Amino acid sequence: MIARILYRNNVHGVVNYVFGKTKIRVLGFQNTYLETDTTKEQFTRILHHLGGRHESQKRYVHISLNLPHGEKLNDSNFYKLAKSYMAKLRKAGRPFVVVRHFDTQHQHVHIISTTVQENGNLIDLSHDFRRSVATQKHLEQQFGLSPSPETKSNKELPLYRLPEIKKDDSNGVKFYIQ
């Protein structure tokens, strides 16, 4: 599983992207006033209201949880995975929505939430990426998923060598330096 965390200062762009696809399924809302009958518009108003209490550039969080090609989870397990992920990141008390997309070959969900508390303070975002990696490893074991790669990629950089300059070369040193 690979998790991607993006922070935003505007909720409308994120909501329009996540809910704007044609092949989606809303898996559930958490910590909203009506968790069963919440609509996209109500959820957007809730997040906009909470985010308006702070002037940070990181008022909203957009997380995508991506499974490797070939691995599958049903909707209820994906929802449990998303709720566990949010709980481990200490964001479970915030209102969030889990939306599943079917537009790529690999299975993935999007989570939209806010980083602003009810009192207007920003929740602690330090070490979120480290906490995310540790959470991924824990949830991979818990849900029987294959482990995520340790690093992005290990490419060897090409070696560029300067051409050898011959003493009798008619082009001269200036030609090779250019």
N, C-alpha and C positions, 0 to 999 in steps of 0.2 A: 504494500500500500504506500502511496505517495501522497502526502498532504501538502497543499500549497496555501499559504496565508497571505492575504493582501489586505492592507488597510486603506480606507477611503474616507474622504470628507463629505461625500454626497451619497445618500442612500438611493436616490431615484435611478441613477445609472445602473447600479448593481441589481436592483429589483427588476428593472426593465430587461436587463440581460438574462437573468436567471429565469424569470417568468415569461420572457418573450419567445423562447424556443417553441417549436411546434410539438416536439415529442418529449413531454415532461410528465412527471407524476409528483405531486406534493405528498411527501411521506408523513409530515406532521409539523405542527407548531408547538413550541414549548414556552412556558412562562408568559403567555398572553392572557388577556382577560377571558376569552372564550377559546380554549384550545381545540375544540371540536368544530366550531362553526366560524373560525376566523377566516377572513378573506384576504386576498393580496392587498387590497386598499386599506383595510383596517390595520394589517401588519405594518404597512408602509407608514401610516400615520403614527403608530406606536413608536417605531424606530425614529421617525423624524422628530417627534416630540422629545424623546430621550436625548437624541443627538444634539438637539438645539440648546441643551443646557451646558454645553461645553464648546469652546472655540478651537479644539485640537484638530489637526489635519488627519488624525487617526480615530475618528469618532465611530466608524463602522468597520466591521470586519467581514470579509468574504473568504470563506475557506472552501477548497475543493478537496475531496477525498477520492483518490483514483486507485482502482484496482489494476493489477497487471493484466495483460491480454490473456484471455482464457479462464480467468478466475471469476466466479460468479457468487453473488449473494442475493437472497430474495429481499423483498421490500422490508419485511419486519426486522431481519437481521441487519440490513443496511441502516435502518433507523436506530436500532440498538447501538450499532457501531458509532454512528454520529453522536448520539447522546452520551455515550461513554467517552468519546473524544472531547466533547465540550466539558464534561465533568472533570477530566484529567487536566485540561487547560485552565481550570478554575473560571470557566465562563458559563457554567450550567445555570447560574441564577439569572442570567440575562435572557431576554426574549430572543428566540431564534426560530428559524424555519429550515427544514431539510427538504430539498427538492432534488429529485433524481432526473438526470438527463439521459436520453437514448440516442444522441446525435453522433456518437463516436463508437469505435469498435470496442473500446474498453468501458467497463461499467464505472460510473462515478456519480457522486452527489455533490451538491452545493449547499453550503450553510451560510446564512446571512444573519448577522447579529450586530449588536452595538457594544461599544467599549465604555459607555457612559453609565454610571450608576444612577439610581433614583435621586440621590442627593446632589447630583451634578458633578461629582468627582469622576475622574478617569480611572478605570481599573488598572492594576499594575501590568504593564506590557513587557517588562524586562524579562529576558530569557524565554520569550514565547517560542522562538524557533528551536532552542535546545529542548524545551519541554515538549514541543511537538514531535521531535525525533524520538525521544524516550517513549512518548505515548504511542507513536506508530509501532515501535517494536513490541510494546506490551500488548496492543490490540491485535497485532499480527499473530501472536501466540494464542491469544484468547479466542480468536475467530478462525484459526487454522489457515491463515493466509501465508503466502510465500514472503520471505523477508525482503525488505526494500534494499536497493543497492546502497553500499556505504558511501560512495562518492558519485558525482555526476558522471564523469568519464576521465579516463587517464590517457590522454593523447600525448604522444611524443611530439615535441616541437621539432620542426625541420632545422637542420644545421645549415647555415649559410656560411660558406667559406669565401674569403677573398681570393681572387685569382692570383696565381703566382706571376710575379713580374720578372720578365727575362731582361738581362742586361742589354741584349742587342735588339730589343723590341722597338719597332718604329713608332708605335702608338704612344708610348710614354706613360708616365705615372698618372698624369692628369686624366687620361682616357679611362684608366681602370678605377680611379676614385669616383668618377662620374657614374 
